[in-house]
Amino acid sequence: MSAENINKKKGWISFRVKPEEYDKIHQHLNSTTHRKLSEYARKVLLNKPVTVKYRNQTADEVLSAMIFLKNELNSIGKNFN
């Protein structure tokens, strides 16, 4: 068998969901590292591990403050020269 045939997808699975179910599925999808719904659904349906993004809001706030301070120090240094 060639490598092309090994990675080829074999069939389609499709089903309908209610609008609120669709929204909930996309909320779960957006909290993961997957870009496509098909990747996420394949992992969930095959009971494989799904990587979920975790954001530390405190670290994000500190990072934004540090970027602001870096820009201020940069502008002060330019004026000093």
C-alpha positions as a Markdown table, in Angstrom:
| # | Residue | x | y | z |
|---|---|---|---|---|
| 1 | Met | 0.0 | 0.0 | 0.0 |
| 2 | Ser | 1.2 | 3.5 | -0.8 |
| 3 | Ala | 1.3 | 6.2 | 1.9 |
| 4 | Glu | -1.4 | 8.1 | 0.0 |
| 5 | Asn | -3.9 | 5.3 | 0.5 |
| 6 | Ile | -3.1 | 4.9 | 4.2 |
| 7 | Asn | -4.1 | 8.5 | 5.1 |
| 8 | Lys | -7.1 | 8.6 | 2.8 |
| 9 | Lys | -10.5 | 9.0 | 4.6 |
| 10 | Lys | -12.9 | 6.3 | 3.8 |
| 11 | Gly | -16.4 | 7.6 | 4.5 |
| 12 | Trp | -18.7 | 10.4 | 5.6 |
| 13 | Ile | -20.7 | 10.6 | 8.8 |
| 14 | Ser | -23.2 | 13.4 | 9.1 |
| 15 | Phe | -26.0 | 14.1 | 11.5 |
| 16 | Arg | -28.3 | 17.0 | 12.4 |
| 17 | Val | -28.3 | 18.9 | 15.7 |
| 18 | Lys | -30.5 | 21.5 | 17.2 |
| 19 | Pro | -29.2 | 25.1 | 17.1 |
| 20 | Glu | -28.5 | 25.2 | 20.9 |
| 21 | Glu | -26.6 | 21.9 | 20.5 |
| 22 | Tyr | -24.6 | 23.3 | 17.6 |
| 23 | Asp | -23.7 | 26.4 | 19.7 |
| 24 | Lys | -22.6 | 24.2 | 22.6 |
| 25 | Ile | -20.5 | 22.0 | 20.3 |
| 26 | His | -18.8 | 25.1 | 18.9 |
| 27 | Gln | -18.2 | 26.5 | 22.4 |
| 28 | His | -16.4 | 23.3 | 23.3 |
| 29 | Leu | -14.5 | 23.4 | 20.0 |
| 30 | Asn | -13.3 | 26.9 | 20.6 |
| 31 | Ser | -11.9 | 25.9 | 24.0 |
| 32 | Thr | -9.6 | 23.3 | 22.4 |
| 33 | Thr | -6.5 | 23.5 | 20.2 |
| 34 | His | -8.3 | 22.0 | 17.2 |
| 35 | Arg | -9.0 | 24.3 | 14.2 |
| 36 | Lys | -11.6 | 22.2 | 12.5 |
| 37 | Leu | -14.8 | 20.7 | 13.8 |
| 38 | Ser | -14.0 | 17.4 | 12.0 |
| 39 | Glu | -10.7 | 17.0 | 13.9 |
| 40 | Tyr | -12.5 | 17.7 | 17.2 |
| 41 | Ala | -15.4 | 15.4 | 16.5 |
| 42 | Arg | -13.1 | 12.6 | 15.3 |
| 43 | Lys | -11.1 | 12.7 | 18.6 |
| 44 | Val | -14.3 | 12.9 | 20.8 |
| 45 | Leu | -16.0 | 10.1 | 18.9 |
| 46 | Leu | -13.0 | 7.8 | 19.0 |
| 47 | Asn | -12.4 | 8.5 | 22.8 |
| 48 | Lys | -9.0 | 10.0 | 22.1 |
| 49 | Pro | -7.6 | 12.8 | 24.3 |
| 50 | Val | -8.6 | 16.4 | 23.4 |
| 51 | Thr | -6.2 | 19.2 | 24.3 |
| 52 | Val | -8.0 | 22.1 | 26.0 |
| 53 | Lys | -6.6 | 25.6 | 26.0 |
| 54 | Tyr | -6.1 | 27.1 | 29.4 |
| 55 | Arg | -5.6 | 30.8 | 29.8 |
| 56 | Asn | -4.3 | 32.4 | 33.0 |
| 57 | Gln | -6.0 | 35.8 | 33.0 |
| 58 | Thr | -3.6 | 37.2 | 35.7 |
| 59 | Ala | -0.6 | 36.4 | 33.5 |
| 60 | Asp | -2.3 | 38.0 | 30.5 |
| 61 | Glu | -2.9 | 41.2 | 32.5 |
| 62 | Val | 0.7 | 41.3 | 33.7 |
| 63 | Leu | 2.0 | 40.7 | 30.2 |
| 64 | Ser | -0.1 | 43.6 | 28.8 |
| 65 | Ala | 1.2 | 45.9 | 31.6 |
| 66 | Met | 4.8 | 44.8 | 30.9 |
| 67 | Ile | 4.4 | 45.6 | 27.2 |
| 68 | Phe | 3.0 | 49.0 | 28.0 |
| 69 | Leu | 6.0 | 49.7 | 30.3 |
| 70 | Lys | 8.4 | 48.4 | 27.6 |
| 71 | Asn | 6.9 | 50.8 | 25.1 |
| 72 | Glu | 7.1 | 53.7 | 27.6 |
| 73 | Leu | 10.8 | 53.0 | 28.4 |
| 74 | Asn | 11.6 | 52.8 | 24.7 |
| 75 | Ser | 10.1 | 56.2 | 24.1 |
| 76 | Ile | 11.8 | 57.7 | 27.1 |
| 77 | Gly | 15.1 | 56.3 | 25.8 |
| 78 | Lys | 14.6 | 57.8 | 22.4 |
| 79 | Asn | 13.8 | 61.2 | 23.9 |
| 80 | Phe | 16.9 | 61.0 | 26.2 |
| 81 | Asn | 19.2 | 60.4 | 23.2 |
